[in-house]
Amino acid sequence: MWSAAAMLAGGALLPAALRSQDPARGVRIGLTYAPGTKPGVIVAPVAGAFGDSVQAIVQRDLDYGDRVTVIAGAGVLAAGTASATTPNYALLARLGAAALVQCEPLAGGRVRVTVHDVGAQRAIESREAALVSPAPSRAWRQSVHRMADEVERTITGTAGVAATRVAYVRGGRVWAIDADGAVTEAVSEGSALSPAWRPDGGALAWSAIGDAGSRIVVKELATGRLRTIGATPAGLNITPAFAPDGETVVYAHGREEGTDLWAARLSGDDPARRVTVGRGSDNTSPTVSPDGLRVAFTSGRSGRPEVYISDLDGTNVELLTDFAFDEQNYRASPDWSPDGRAIAFQARVDGLFQVAVITLRDRGVKVLTSEGKNEDPSWAPDGRHLAFTSNRTGGAELFVVDVETGRVRQLTHDRGARLAAWSPRLGAPK
């Protein structure tokens, strides 16, 4: 995380910038720009070893955040732009920039990051960030991502999601990839399905497949310690999901008579408790609301898979997806948005699965994909982006879609990637 701010003379602190403004005069967050537009941002060249990498990562992170327009070709600026106390604001404005980001290397692996409001011709914030040694390790890259996320917060009022990872399954194992797709590493051994992040980002749960069935395991990422949730009988134990408390795991358990949701706590010896009573139907893929009070899940109790919601104790069950795309209805794999206002899911449309979002207030539906088969959406912590599996390039890969604009980018390049689970924002290693 960033150190305490050392504000430049004449700068504006972010809380003051969040005060209401006259819309006719533009939007004021960390800087002023025209309403309904994305501010142009130039990331100045960065001096020192790996300076080019720092600049490239910050540029890419801001671009992938979809809240600003990164202006390419910033290298044509005068070399002094990277360290000048007073940048050439007139030149920056002619290039279309509303903001300039400067990253100045300091001693001890630290960087001073300054954000300039080009229109106001002043620096609005200047802070120091620590980059984890050695460069260019994954930990170092994550520290640059955290720096970029804070830059995005300064400019737009919303932190980015570059310092996150996406877990997924490929070749029967759980893998994790950085949100920019740059670093991939294996997390599990043996056959595994359906990874899920603990809310603090420190652990992953998944369904481990064995000869006697499957079991839910939880891995502490810092230590590698594995724990098994074994309070339910042997058989099918799949699709785990953490509740916001980080202690409760909801998952599907079943045998031949159907599948129901169960909830178990990681600490203590309390037995798992049954959540749903499906009476022979399959109830799977739980996702717990951000307030921890409700759970959405897939159920075939109506004769075809639909998304339902109930209280976390199983009461007050209601059908969520009560509408028709076509006569072959099939809705599954829900994921509750971080702000609690919407649920993403997959729906069969014209014979192929597509990713859709339903708002809980008015039950309005927006279909986000149309190319190929698209499944298993997972929200980013900003509530704006979704990771999902698609075969649009020929084999199964992970893609990311911006819910607001529909922009899609490919995340993985490993055939067979599926079952994405987007992490929370990840802090510095301890």
C-alpha positions as a Markdown table, in Angstrom:
| # | Residue | x | y | z |
|---|---|---|---|---|
| 1 | Met | 0.0 | 0.0 | 0.0 |
| 2 | Trp | 1.0 | 3.6 | -0.4 |
| 3 | Ser | 2.7 | 5.6 | 2.3 |
| 4 | Ala | 1.2 | 8.8 | 3.7 |
| 5 | Ala | 0.7 | 11.5 | 1.1 |
| 6 | Ala | 3.2 | 14.3 | 0.7 |
| 7 | Met | 1.0 | 16.8 | -1.1 |
| 8 | Leu | 2.5 | 19.3 | -3.5 |
| 9 | Ala | 1.8 | 22.9 | -2.9 |
| 10 | Gly | -1.6 | 23.8 | -4.4 |
| 11 | Gly | -2.7 | 20.1 | -4.7 |
| 12 | Ala | -6.2 | 18.8 | -3.8 |
| 13 | Leu | -6.8 | 15.9 | -1.5 |
| 14 | Leu | -9.1 | 13.2 | -2.9 |
| 15 | Pro | -11.8 | 13.5 | -0.3 |
| 16 | Ala | -12.3 | 17.1 | -1.1 |
| 17 | Ala | -12.4 | 16.3 | -4.8 |
| 18 | Leu | -15.3 | 13.9 | -4.1 |
| 19 | Arg | -17.6 | 16.8 | -3.1 |
| 20 | Ser | -20.6 | 17.3 | -5.4 |
| 21 | Gln | -20.0 | 19.4 | -8.5 |
| 22 | Asp | -22.1 | 21.2 | -11.1 |
| 23 | Pro | -22.5 | 18.6 | -13.9 |
| 24 | Ala | -22.5 | 21.4 | -16.5 |
| 25 | Arg | -18.9 | 22.3 | -15.4 |
| 26 | Gly | -17.6 | 18.7 | -15.7 |
| 27 | Val | -17.0 | 15.7 | -13.5 |
| 28 | Arg | -14.6 | 16.3 | -10.6 |
| 29 | Ile | -13.0 | 13.2 | -9.0 |
| 30 | Gly | -9.2 | 13.6 | -8.8 |
| 31 | Leu | -9.3 | 16.0 | -11.8 |
| 32 | Thr | -11.8 | 17.8 | -14.0 |
| 33 | Tyr | -13.0 | 16.3 | -17.3 |
| 34 | Ala | -16.1 | 16.4 | -19.5 |
| 35 | Pro | -19.1 | 14.4 | -18.2 |
| 36 | Gly | -19.8 | 11.2 | -20.1 |
| 37 | Thr | -16.2 | 10.8 | -21.3 |
| 38 | Lys | -13.1 | 8.9 | -20.3 |
| 39 | Pro | -10.2 | 11.2 | -19.4 |
| 40 | Gly | -7.1 | 10.9 | -21.4 |
| 41 | Val | -4.0 | 9.8 | -19.4 |
| 42 | Ile | -0.4 | 9.9 | -20.3 |
| 43 | Val | 2.1 | 7.8 | -18.3 |
| 44 | Ala | 5.5 | 9.5 | -18.6 |
| 45 | Pro | 8.6 | 7.5 | -19.3 |
| 46 | Val | 10.2 | 6.1 | -16.1 |
| 47 | Ala | 13.9 | 6.3 | -15.5 |
| 48 | Gly | 16.2 | 3.6 | -14.0 |
| 49 | Ala | 16.4 | -0.1 | -14.3 |
| 50 | Phe | 13.0 | -1.7 | -15.3 |
| 51 | Gly | 11.6 | 1.8 | -15.8 |
| 52 | Asp | 10.2 | 0.7 | -19.2 |
| 53 | Ser | 8.5 | -2.2 | -17.5 |
| 54 | Val | 7.0 | 0.0 | -14.8 |
| 55 | Gln | 5.6 | 2.4 | -17.5 |
| 56 | Ala | 4.2 | -0.5 | -19.6 |
| 57 | Ile | 2.5 | -2.2 | -16.7 |
| 58 | Val | 0.9 | 1.0 | -15.4 |
| 59 | Gln | -0.3 | 1.9 | -18.9 |
| 60 | Arg | -1.8 | -1.6 | -19.5 |
| 61 | Asp | -3.4 | -1.6 | -16.0 |
| 62 | Leu | -5.1 | 1.7 | -16.6 |
| 63 | Asp | -6.2 | 0.6 | -20.1 |
| 64 | Tyr | -7.7 | -2.6 | -18.8 |
| 65 | Gly | -9.6 | -0.7 | -16.1 |
| 66 | Asp | -11.8 | 0.8 | -18.8 |
| 67 | Arg | -12.3 | 4.1 | -17.0 |
| 68 | Val | -9.6 | 6.2 | -18.7 |
| 69 | Thr | -8.2 | 6.4 | -22.2 |
| 70 | Val | -4.4 | 5.8 | -22.2 |
| 71 | Ile | -2.7 | 8.0 | -24.8 |
| 72 | Ala | 0.0 | 6.0 | -26.6 |
| 73 | Gly | 3.1 | 7.6 | -27.8 |
| 74 | Ala | 3.9 | 9.3 | -24.6 |
| 75 | Gly | 7.6 | 8.7 | -25.3 |
| 76 | Val | 7.6 | 11.5 | -27.8 |
| 77 | Leu | 7.4 | 14.0 | -25.0 |
| 78 | Ala | 10.5 | 15.7 | -23.9 |
| 79 | Ala | 12.7 | 13.6 | -21.7 |
| 80 | Gly | 12.3 | 16.2 | -18.9 |
| 81 | Thr | 8.6 | 15.3 | -18.7 |
| 82 | Ala | 9.4 | 12.3 | -16.5 |
| 83 | Ser | 11.0 | 14.4 | -13.7 |
| 84 | Ala | 10.1 | 18.0 | -14.4 |
| 85 | Thr | 8.5 | 19.9 | -11.4 |
| 86 | Thr | 6.3 | 21.8 | -13.9 |
| 87 | Pro | 5.4 | 19.7 | -17.0 |
| 88 | Asn | 4.5 | 21.2 | -20.3 |
| 89 | Tyr | 0.8 | 21.3 | -19.6 |
| 90 | Ala | 0.0 | 23.0 | -23.0 |
| 91 | Leu | 1.7 | 20.2 | -24.9 |
| 92 | Leu | -0.1 | 17.6 | -22.8 |
| 93 | Ala | -3.4 | 19.2 | -23.4 |
| 94 | Arg | -2.8 | 19.3 | -27.2 |
| 95 | Leu | -2.1 | 15.5 | -27.0 |
| 96 | Gly | -5.6 | 15.1 | -25.4 |
| 97 | Ala | -4.4 | 14.4 | -21.9 |
| 98 | Ala | -6.5 | 15.3 | -18.9 |
| 99 | Ala | -3.9 | 13.7 | -16.5 |
| 100 | Leu | -0.2 | 13.0 | -16.4 |
| 101 | Val | 1.3 | 10.2 | -14.3 |
| 102 | Gln | 4.9 | 10.5 | -13.3 |
| 103 | Cys | 6.8 | 7.7 | -11.6 |
| 104 | Glu | 10.2 | 8.8 | -10.2 |
| 105 | Pro | 12.5 | 6.1 | -8.8 |
| 106 | Leu | 13.8 | 6.7 | -5.3 |
| 107 | Ala | 16.3 | 5.0 | -3.1 |
| 108 | Gly | 15.5 | 1.6 | -1.5 |
| 109 | Gly | 13.2 | 0.4 | -4.2 |
| 110 | Arg | 10.6 | 3.1 | -3.7 |
| 111 | Val | 8.9 | 5.2 | -6.3 |
| 112 | Arg | 7.3 | 8.7 | -6.0 |
| 113 | Val | 4.1 | 8.7 | -8.0 |
| 114 | Thr | 2.7 | 12.1 | -9.0 |
| 115 | Val | -0.6 | 12.7 | -10.7 |
| 116 | His | -1.1 | 16.0 | -12.5 |
| 117 | Asp | -4.4 | 17.6 | -13.5 |
| 118 | Val | -3.5 | 19.0 | -17.0 |
| 119 | Gly | -6.6 | 21.3 | -17.2 |
| 120 | Ala | -5.9 | 22.8 | -13.8 |
| 121 | Gln | -2.1 | 22.8 | -14.5 |
| 122 | Arg | -1.1 | 21.4 | -11.1 |
| 123 | Ala | -0.2 | 18.2 | -9.3 |
| 124 | Ile | -3.2 | 16.9 | -7.4 |
| 125 | Glu | -1.4 | 14.1 | -5.6 |
| 126 | Ser | 2.1 | 12.8 | -4.9 |
| 127 | Arg | 2.8 | 9.7 | -2.9 |
| 128 | Glu | 5.5 | 7.1 | -2.4 |
| 129 | Ala | 5.1 | 3.4 | -3.2 |
| 130 | Ala | 7.3 | 0.5 | -2.3 |
| 131 | Leu | 8.2 | -1.9 | -5.0 |
| 132 | Val | 9.0 | -5.4 | -3.8 |
| 133 | Ser | 12.4 | -6.8 | -4.7 |
| 134 | Pro | 13.6 | -8.4 | -6.8 |
| 135 | Ala | 12.4 | -7.1 | -10.1 |
| 136 | Pro | 10.8 | -8.4 | -12.2 |
| 137 | Ser | 9.4 | -11.1 | -9.9 |
| 138 | Arg | 5.7 | -11.8 | -9.6 |
| 139 | Ala | 5.7 | -10.0 | -6.2 |
| 140 | Trp | 7.4 | -7.0 | -7.8 |
| 141 | Arg | 4.8 | -6.9 | -10.6 |
| 142 | Gln | 2.0 | -7.1 | -8.0 |
| 143 | Ser | 3.5 | -4.1 | -6.2 |
| 144 | Val | 3.5 | -2.2 | -9.5 |
| 145 | His | -0.1 | -3.3 | -10.0 |
| 146 | Arg | -1.1 | -2.0 | -6.6 |
| 147 | Met | 0.5 | 1.3 | -7.5 |
| 148 | Ala | -1.5 | 1.5 | -10.7 |
| 149 | Asp | -4.7 | 0.7 | -8.9 |
| 150 | Glu | -4.1 | 3.7 | -6.6 |
| 151 | Val | -3.4 | 5.9 | -9.6 |
| 152 | Glu | -6.7 | 4.9 | -11.1 |
| 153 | Arg | -8.4 | 5.7 | -7.7 |
| 154 | Thr | -6.8 | 9.2 | -7.8 |
| 155 | Ile | -8.0 | 9.9 | -11.3 |
| 156 | Thr | -11.5 | 8.3 | -11.3 |
| 157 | Gly | -12.4 | 7.8 | -7.6 |
| 158 | Thr | -12.5 | 4.0 | -8.1 |
| 159 | Ala | -9.5 | 1.8 | -7.4 |
| 160 | Gly | -8.4 | -0.5 | -10.2 |
| 161 | Val | -8.3 | -4.3 | -10.1 |
| 162 | Ala | -4.8 | -4.9 | -11.5 |
| 163 | Ala | -3.6 | -6.3 | -8.2 |
| 164 | Thr | -5.8 | -9.3 | -8.4 |
| 165 | Arg | -5.6 | -12.8 | -9.8 |
| 166 | Val | -8.0 | -15.2 | -11.5 |
| 167 | Ala | -8.0 | -18.8 | -10.5 |
| 168 | Tyr | -9.2 | -21.4 | -13.0 |
| 169 | Val | -9.0 | -25.1 | -14.0 |
| 170 | Arg | -6.9 | -26.5 | -16.8 |
| 171 | Gly | -5.8 | -30.1 | -17.3 |
| 172 | Gly | -7.5 | -31.1 | -14.1 |
| 173 | Arg | -5.5 | -28.7 | -11.9 |
| 174 | Val | -6.2 | -25.3 | -10.4 |
| 175 | Trp | -4.0 | -22.5 | -11.7 |
| 176 | Ala | -3.9 | -18.7 | -11.0 |
| 177 | Ile | -3.1 | -15.9 | -13.4 |
| 178 | Asp | -2.5 | -12.2 | -12.9 |
| 179 | Ala | -5.4 | -10.0 | -14.0 |
| 180 | Asp | -3.3 | -8.7 | -16.9 |
| 181 | Gly | -2.6 | -12.3 | -18.0 |
| 182 | Ala | 1.2 | -12.0 | -17.6 |
| 183 | Val | 2.0 | -14.6 | -14.9 |
| 184 | Thr | 0.5 | -18.1 | -14.4 |
| 185 | Glu | 1.3 | -20.7 | -11.7 |
| 186 | Ala | -0.1 | -24.0 | -10.6 |
| 187 | Val | -1.9 | -24.0 | -7.3 |
| 188 | Ser | -3.2 | -27.6 | -6.9 |
| 189 | Glu | -2.0 | -31.1 | -7.5 |
| 190 | Gly | -4.2 | -33.9 | -8.8 |
| 191 | Ser | -7.7 | -33.6 | -10.2 |
| 192 | Ala | -9.6 | -30.5 | -9.1 |
| 193 | Leu | -12.7 | -28.4 | -10.1 |
| 194 | Ser | -14.4 | -25.1 | -9.2 |
| 195 | Pro | -11.9 | -22.9 | -7.4 |
| 196 | Ala | -13.2 | -20.2 | -5.0 |
| 197 | Trp | -11.2 | -17.4 | -3.2 |
| 198 | Arg | -11.5 | -16.7 | 0.4 |
| 199 | Pro | -12.6 | -13.0 | 0.8 |
| 200 | Asp | -9.2 | -12.0 | 2.2 |
| 201 | Gly | -7.4 | -13.5 | -0.9 |
| 202 | Gly | -5.2 | -15.7 | 1.4 |
| 203 | Ala | -6.7 | -19.1 | 0.5 |
| 204 | Leu | -8.4 | -21.0 | -2.3 |
| 205 | Ala | -11.0 | -23.8 | -2.0 |
| 206 | Trp | -11.8 | -26.3 | -4.7 |
| 207 | Ser | -13.3 | -29.7 | -5.2 |
| 208 | Ala | -10.6 | -32.4 | -5.2 |
| 209 | Ile | -11.6 | -35.5 | -7.2 |
| 210 | Gly | -10.6 | -38.9 | -6.0 |
| 211 | Asp | -11.5 | -42.6 | -6.4 |
| 212 | Ala | -14.1 | -42.4 | -3.6 |
| 213 | Gly | -15.8 | -39.3 | -4.9 |
| 214 | Ser | -14.8 | -35.7 | -4.2 |
| 215 | Arg | -14.1 | -33.5 | -1.2 |
| 216 | Ile | -13.7 | -29.8 | -0.6 |
| 217 | Val | -10.2 | -28.7 | 0.3 |
| 218 | Val | -8.9 | -25.3 | 1.3 |
| 219 | Lys | -5.3 | -24.3 | 0.7 |
| 220 | Glu | -3.6 | -21.5 | 2.6 |
| 221 | Leu | -1.6 | -19.8 | -0.1 |
| 222 | Ala | 1.1 | -18.4 | 2.2 |
| 223 | Thr | 2.0 | -21.7 | 3.8 |
| 224 | Gly | 0.7 | -24.3 | 1.4 |
| 225 | Arg | -1.4 | -25.9 | 4.3 |
| 226 | Leu | -4.3 | -28.0 | 3.1 |
| 227 | Arg | -7.5 | -28.6 | 5.0 |
| 228 | Thr | -10.4 | -30.8 | 4.1 |
| 229 | Ile | -14.1 | -30.1 | 4.8 |
| 230 | Gly | -15.2 | -33.6 | 5.8 |
| 231 | Ala | -18.3 | -33.1 | 7.8 |
| 232 | Thr | -20.6 | -34.5 | 5.1 |
| 233 | Pro | -20.6 | -38.1 | 4.0 |
| 234 | Ala | -18.5 | -39.4 | 1.1 |
| 235 | Gly | -19.9 | -38.9 | -2.4 |
| 236 | Leu | -20.1 | -35.8 | -4.5 |
| 237 | Asn | -18.9 | -32.6 | -2.9 |
| 238 | Ile | -18.4 | -29.8 | -5.4 |
| 239 | Thr | -18.7 | -26.0 | -6.3 |
| 240 | Pro | -17.5 | -24.4 | -3.0 |
| 241 | Ala | -18.2 | -20.7 | -2.3 |
| 242 | Phe | -17.0 | -18.7 | 0.7 |
| 243 | Ala | -19.4 | -16.5 | 2.7 |
| 244 | Pro | -18.1 | -13.0 | 3.5 |
| 245 | Asp | -17.0 | -14.1 | 7.0 |
| 246 | Gly | -14.2 | -16.2 | 5.4 |
| 247 | Glu | -15.1 | -19.0 | 7.8 |
| 248 | Thr | -18.3 | -20.4 | 6.2 |
| 249 | Val | -18.1 | -22.5 | 3.0 |
| 250 | Val | -21.3 | -23.3 | 1.1 |
| 251 | Tyr | -21.0 | -26.2 | -1.4 |
| 252 | Ala | -23.1 | -28.9 | -3.1 |
| 253 | His | -23.2 | -32.4 | -1.7 |
| 254 | Gly | -25.1 | -35.4 | -3.1 |
| 255 | Arg | -25.3 | -39.0 | -4.0 |
| 256 | Glu | -27.7 | -40.7 | -6.4 |
| 257 | Glu | -30.9 | -39.1 | -5.1 |
| 258 | Gly | -29.9 | -35.6 | -6.1 |
| 259 | Thr | -27.6 | -32.8 | -4.8 |
| 260 | Asp | -28.3 | -30.1 | -2.2 |
| 261 | Leu | -26.4 | -27.2 | -0.7 |
| 262 | Trp | -24.6 | -27.6 | 2.6 |
| 263 | Ala | -22.7 | -25.1 | 4.7 |
| 264 | Ala | -19.7 | -25.8 | 6.9 |
| 265 | Arg | -17.4 | -23.7 | 9.1 |
| 266 | Leu | -13.7 | -24.1 | 8.7 |
| 267 | Ser | -13.0 | -23.6 | 12.4 |
| 268 | Gly | -14.4 | -25.8 | 15.2 |
| 269 | Asp | -16.1 | -29.1 | 15.1 |
| 270 | Asp | -19.6 | -28.1 | 14.2 |
| 271 | Pro | -21.2 | -30.5 | 11.7 |
| 272 | Ala | -22.2 | -29.2 | 8.3 |
| 273 | Arg | -25.8 | -28.1 | 8.0 |
| 274 | Arg | -28.1 | -28.6 | 5.1 |
| 275 | Val | -29.2 | -25.5 | 3.3 |
| 276 | Thr | -31.5 | -26.7 | 0.5 |
| 277 | Val | -34.1 | -29.5 | 0.3 |
| 278 | Gly | -34.2 | -30.3 | -3.4 |
| 279 | Arg | -36.2 | -33.5 | -3.1 |
| 280 | Gly | -34.1 | -35.4 | -5.6 |
| 281 | Ser | -33.2 | -32.4 | -7.8 |
| 282 | Asp | -29.7 | -31.0 | -8.3 |
| 283 | Asn | -28.8 | -27.8 | -6.4 |
| 284 | Thr | -25.3 | -26.6 | -7.1 |
| 285 | Ser | -23.1 | -23.6 | -7.8 |
| 286 | Pro | -23.8 | -21.4 | -4.7 |
| 287 | Thr | -22.8 | -17.8 | -4.5 |
| 288 | Val | -23.3 | -15.8 | -1.2 |
| 289 | Ser | -24.5 | -12.2 | -1.2 |
| 290 | Pro | -22.0 | -9.6 | 0.0 |
| 291 | Asp | -23.9 | -9.1 | 3.2 |
| 292 | Gly | -23.8 | -12.8 | 3.9 |
| 293 | Leu | -27.5 | -13.1 | 4.3 |
| 294 | Arg | -28.6 | -14.8 | 1.1 |
| 295 | Val | -27.4 | -17.4 | -1.4 |
| 296 | Ala | -28.0 | -17.7 | -5.1 |
| 297 | Phe | -27.7 | -21.1 | -6.7 |
| 298 | Thr | -28.6 | -23.3 | -9.7 |
| 299 | Ser | -31.5 | -25.7 | -9.2 |
| 300 | Gly | -33.3 | -28.1 | -11.5 |
| 301 | Arg | -36.4 | -28.4 | -9.2 |
| 302 | Ser | -38.7 | -26.8 | -11.9 |
| 303 | Gly | -37.6 | -29.4 | -14.4 |
| 304 | Arg | -34.8 | -27.4 | -16.0 |
| 305 | Pro | -31.9 | -25.5 | -14.5 |
| 306 | Glu | -32.7 | -22.0 | -13.2 |
| 307 | Val | -31.2 | -19.6 | -10.8 |
| 308 | Tyr | -32.9 | -19.3 | -7.4 |
| 309 | Ile | -32.2 | -17.2 | -4.3 |
| 310 | Ser | -32.8 | -18.1 | -0.6 |
| 311 | Asp | -31.8 | -17.0 | 2.8 |
| 312 | Leu | -28.5 | -18.6 | 3.9 |
| 313 | Asp | -30.5 | -21.0 | 6.2 |
| 314 | Gly | -32.5 | -22.2 | 3.2 |
| 315 | Thr | -35.7 | -20.4 | 3.9 |
| 316 | Asn | -37.5 | -17.9 | 1.6 |
| 317 | Val | -36.7 | -19.6 | -1.7 |
| 318 | Glu | -37.5 | -17.6 | -4.8 |
| 319 | Leu | -37.0 | -18.1 | -8.5 |
| 320 | Leu | -34.7 | -15.4 | -9.9 |
| 321 | Thr | -34.6 | -16.1 | -13.6 |
| 322 | Asp | -38.3 | -16.0 | -14.3 |
| 323 | Phe | -38.1 | -15.0 | -17.9 |
| 324 | Ala | -37.6 | -16.6 | -21.3 |
| 325 | Phe | -34.8 | -16.2 | -23.8 |
| 326 | Asp | -36.3 | -19.0 | -25.9 |
| 327 | Glu | -38.2 | -22.2 | -25.4 |
| 328 | Gln | -35.0 | -24.1 | -24.3 |
| 329 | Asn | -34.4 | -22.3 | -21.0 |
| 330 | Tyr | -31.2 | -23.2 | -19.1 |
| 331 | Arg | -29.7 | -20.7 | -16.6 |
| 332 | Ala | -26.8 | -21.7 | -14.3 |
| 333 | Ser | -23.5 | -20.8 | -12.7 |
| 334 | Pro | -24.6 | -17.6 | -10.9 |
| 335 | Asp | -22.1 | -15.1 | -9.3 |
| 336 | Trp | -23.2 | -12.3 | -7.0 |
| 337 | Ser | -21.8 | -8.9 | -7.8 |
| 338 | Pro | -19.6 | -7.2 | -5.2 |
| 339 | Asp | -22.0 | -4.4 | -4.7 |
| 340 | Gly | -24.9 | -6.8 | -4.2 |
| 341 | Arg | -27.0 | -5.3 | -6.9 |
| 342 | Ala | -26.8 | -7.9 | -9.7 |
| 343 | Ile | -26.1 | -11.5 | -10.4 |
| 344 | Ala | -24.2 | -12.8 | -13.5 |
| 345 | Phe | -25.0 | -16.2 | -14.9 |
| 346 | Gln | -24.9 | -18.3 | -18.1 |
| 347 | Ala | -28.0 | -18.7 | -20.2 |
| 348 | Arg | -28.7 | -20.7 | -23.3 |
| 349 | Val | -29.6 | -18.4 | -26.2 |
| 350 | Asp | -30.2 | -19.8 | -29.6 |
| 351 | Gly | -28.6 | -23.1 | -28.6 |
| 352 | Leu | -25.4 | -21.7 | -27.2 |
| 353 | Phe | -24.6 | -20.5 | -23.7 |
| 354 | Gln | -24.0 | -16.8 | -23.2 |
| 355 | Val | -23.1 | -14.6 | -20.2 |
| 356 | Ala | -25.9 | -12.4 | -18.9 |
| 357 | Val | -26.4 | -10.1 | -15.9 |
| 358 | Ile | -29.7 | -9.6 | -14.0 |
| 359 | Thr | -30.3 | -6.7 | -11.7 |
| 360 | Leu | -32.0 | -7.6 | -8.4 |
| 361 | Arg | -34.0 | -4.4 | -8.2 |
| 362 | Asp | -36.0 | -4.6 | -11.4 |
| 363 | Arg | -35.0 | -8.0 | -12.7 |
| 364 | Gly | -33.7 | -6.4 | -15.9 |
| 365 | Val | -31.4 | -8.7 | -18.0 |
| 366 | Lys | -28.5 | -7.7 | -20.1 |
| 367 | Val | -26.8 | -10.3 | -22.3 |
| 368 | Leu | -23.1 | -9.5 | -22.6 |
| 369 | Thr | -21.8 | -12.0 | -25.1 |
| 370 | Ser | -22.8 | -13.4 | -28.5 |
| 371 | Glu | -19.7 | -14.9 | -30.1 |
| 372 | Gly | -19.3 | -18.6 | -29.6 |
| 373 | Lys | -20.1 | -20.4 | -26.3 |
| 374 | Asn | -19.6 | -18.4 | -23.1 |
| 375 | Glu | -19.9 | -19.8 | -19.6 |
| 376 | Asp | -19.2 | -19.5 | -15.9 |
| 377 | Pro | -18.9 | -15.8 | -15.2 |
| 378 | Ser | -17.0 | -14.5 | -12.2 |
| 379 | Trp | -17.0 | -10.8 | -11.0 |
| 380 | Ala | -14.0 | -8.7 | -10.5 |
| 381 | Pro | -13.9 | -6.8 | -7.2 |
| 382 | Asp | -14.7 | -3.6 | -9.0 |
| 383 | Gly | -18.2 | -4.9 | -10.0 |
| 384 | Arg | -17.5 | -3.8 | -13.6 |
| 385 | His | -15.6 | -6.7 | -15.1 |
| 386 | Leu | -16.4 | -10.4 | -15.5 |
| 387 | Ala | -14.1 | -13.3 | -16.3 |
| 388 | Phe | -15.7 | -16.1 | -18.3 |
| 389 | Thr | -14.9 | -19.1 | -20.4 |
| 390 | Ser | -15.3 | -18.9 | -24.2 |
| 391 | Asn | -14.5 | -21.1 | -27.2 |
| 392 | Arg | -14.6 | -18.1 | -29.6 |
| 393 | Thr | -10.9 | -18.7 | -30.5 |
| 394 | Gly | -11.4 | -22.5 | -31.1 |
| 395 | Gly | -10.6 | -23.9 | -27.7 |
| 396 | Ala | -11.7 | -23.0 | -24.2 |
| 397 | Glu | -10.0 | -19.9 | -22.9 |
| 398 | Leu | -10.7 | -17.2 | -20.3 |
| 399 | Phe | -11.8 | -13.8 | -21.4 |
| 400 | Val | -12.7 | -10.6 | -19.6 |
| 401 | Val | -15.7 | -8.4 | -20.5 |
| 402 | Asp | -16.4 | -4.8 | -19.4 |
| 403 | Val | -20.1 | -4.9 | -18.3 |
| 404 | Glu | -20.6 | -1.2 | -19.2 |
| 405 | Thr | -19.0 | -1.0 | -22.7 |
| 406 | Gly | -19.0 | -4.7 | -23.8 |
| 407 | Arg | -15.2 | -4.5 | -24.5 |
| 408 | Val | -13.7 | -8.0 | -24.4 |
| 409 | Arg | -10.1 | -9.1 | -24.0 |
| 410 | Gln | -8.5 | -12.5 | -23.8 |
| 411 | Leu | -6.9 | -13.4 | -20.5 |
| 412 | Thr | -5.4 | -16.9 | -21.0 |
| 413 | His | -3.7 | -18.5 | -23.9 |
| 414 | Asp | -3.8 | -22.1 | -22.5 |
| 415 | Arg | -6.3 | -24.3 | -24.3 |
| 416 | Gly | -8.7 | -25.9 | -21.8 |
| 417 | Ala | -8.9 | -23.0 | -19.3 |
| 418 | Arg | -12.3 | -22.8 | -17.6 |
| 419 | Leu | -14.2 | -22.2 | -14.3 |
| 420 | Ala | -12.8 | -18.8 | -13.6 |
| 421 | Ala | -12.8 | -17.3 | -10.0 |
| 422 | Trp | -11.7 | -13.7 | -9.7 |
| 423 | Ser | -9.8 | -12.9 | -6.5 |
| 424 | Pro | -10.4 | -9.9 | -4.2 |
| 425 | Arg | -7.9 | -7.1 | -4.3 |
| 426 | Leu | -4.6 | -8.5 | -3.0 |
| 427 | Gly | -2.4 | -6.7 | -0.6 |
| 428 | Ala | 1.3 | -6.8 | -0.1 |
| 429 | Pro | 2.8 | -10.2 | 0.9 |
| 430 | Lys | 3.3 | -10.6 | 4.7 |
